[in-house]
């Protein structure tokens, strides 16, 4: 029996209440993750239903607005706008993962033209990591972490994100989840290195990227 068959069976046996009530929609977190079928943000991380807006794409990549005259990624930009301006989330998480097929496609140049176009914002990062040498596995692990750093940088190019972060109403987080264990590595804003979340104190600010300093005019 396939997954679709199981869903059909569940729908036929679903018991409906007499009076359905639409639950409130008050998410407190925006979350961008990878499409990889081995990662389920809600079950792997324990996100309660209704608490997070979730968008997934290949390699959990945020392209950003920097250097663009037109918005060529309406799905991404509308998600950011809705999360920050409409729902006023207080946290924004970018989560990559180990053994990411999108990262491998970026590193090795897979013959997937649409995927490669999506991954184009990572080209400079890829070239830099390749130049540093190391095994293919080492390059992939480095690239997975660097892609999260790059996406956080790109996220800040959205004016609503930058403004909310400067106002102290929004905190950005960079994570990498290990496929083998589902342990989270979080980006330390002081060292700019990834460290195990379970070894840190329950400090909401630990995984947060600090806002950039204000620029004088």
Residue pairs with C-beta under 8 A, 6 or more apart in sequence:
1 9
23 50
24 50
25 50
25 87
26 50
26 87
27 50
27 51
27 52
27 53
27 83
27 87
27 89
28 51
28 52
28 89
28 90
28 91
29 47
29 51
29 52
29 53
29 89
29 90
29 91
29 92
29 93
30 52
30 53
30 55
30 79
30 80
30 83
30 84
30 87
30 89
30 91
30 92
30 93
31 41
31 47
31 52
31 53
31 54
31 55
31 92
31 93
31 95
32 54
32 55
32 56
32 57
32 60
32 62
32 79
32 92
32 93
32 94
32 95
32 151
33 39
33 41
33 54
33 55
33 56
33 60
33 95
33 96
33 97
34 56
34 57
34 58
34 59
34 60
34 95
34 96
34 97
34 100
34 102
35 56
35 57
35 58
35 102
36 97
36 100
36 101
36 179
38 97
38 179
39 97
39 177
39 179
41 47
41 52
41 54
41 56
41 95
42 49
42 52
42 54
44 177
44 182
45 177
45 184
47 54
53 79
53 82
53 83
53 87
53 89
55 75
55 76
55 79
57 75
57 76
57 118
58 101
58 102
58 105
58 115
58 118
58 119
59 96
59 100
59 102
59 103
59 106
59 118
59 119
59 122
59 147
60 94
60 95
60 96
60 97
60 147
60 148
60 151
61 102
61 118
61 119
61 121
61 122
61 147
61 151
62 76
62 94
62 151
62 152
62 154
62 155
63 73
63 76
63 121
63 154
64 121
64 153
64 154
64 155
64 156
64 157
64 158
65 71
65 77
65 157
65 158
65 159
66 154
66 157
71 77
77 158
80 155
80 158
80 160
80 161
81 158
81 160
83 89
83 92
84 92
84 158
84 160
84 161
84 164
84 170
85 160
88 164
88 169
89 170
90 169
90 170
90 171
91 170
91 171
91 172
91 173
92 155
92 161
92 170
92 171
92 172
92 173
93 172
93 173
93 174
93 175
94 148
94 151
94 152
94 155
94 172
94 173
94 174
94 175
95 148
95 174
95 175
95 176
95 177
95 184
96 103
96 144
96 145
96 147
96 148
96 151
96 175
96 176
96 177
97 144
97 176
97 177
97 178
97 179
98 141
98 144
98 176
98 177
98 178
98 179
98 180
99 140
99 179
100 140
100 144
100 147
102 115
102 118
102 119
103 140
103 143
103 144
103 147
104 110
104 140
105 112
105 115
105 116
105 119
106 116
106 119
106 122
106 123
106 126
106 143
107 126
107 129
107 130
107 136
107 139
107 140
107 143
108 136
109 116
110 116
121 150
121 154
122 143
122 147
122 150
125 143
125 146
125 147
125 150
126 143
129 139
129 142
129 143
129 146
130 139
132 139
132 142
134 142
144 176
145 176
145 185
145 187
145 194
148 174
148 175
148 176
148 187
149 174
149 187
149 192
151 174
152 172
152 174
152 187
152 209
155 161
155 172
156 162
156 165
156 172
156 212
161 170
161 172
162 211
162 212
164 170
165 171
165 172
165 211
166 211
166 214
171 204
171 205
171 208
172 208
172 209
173 186
173 187
173 207
173 208
173 209
174 186
174 187
174 194
174 207
174 209
175 184
175 185
175 186
175 187
175 197
175 207
176 184
176 185
176 194
177 183
177 184
177 185
178 184
178 185
183 196
183 197
183 198
184 196
184 197
184 198
185 194
185 195
185 196
185 197
186 194
186 195
186 196
186 197
186 200
186 206
186 207
187 193
187 194
187 207
187 209
188 194
188 195
188 206
188 207
189 205
189 206
189 208
189 209
189 210
197 207
200 206
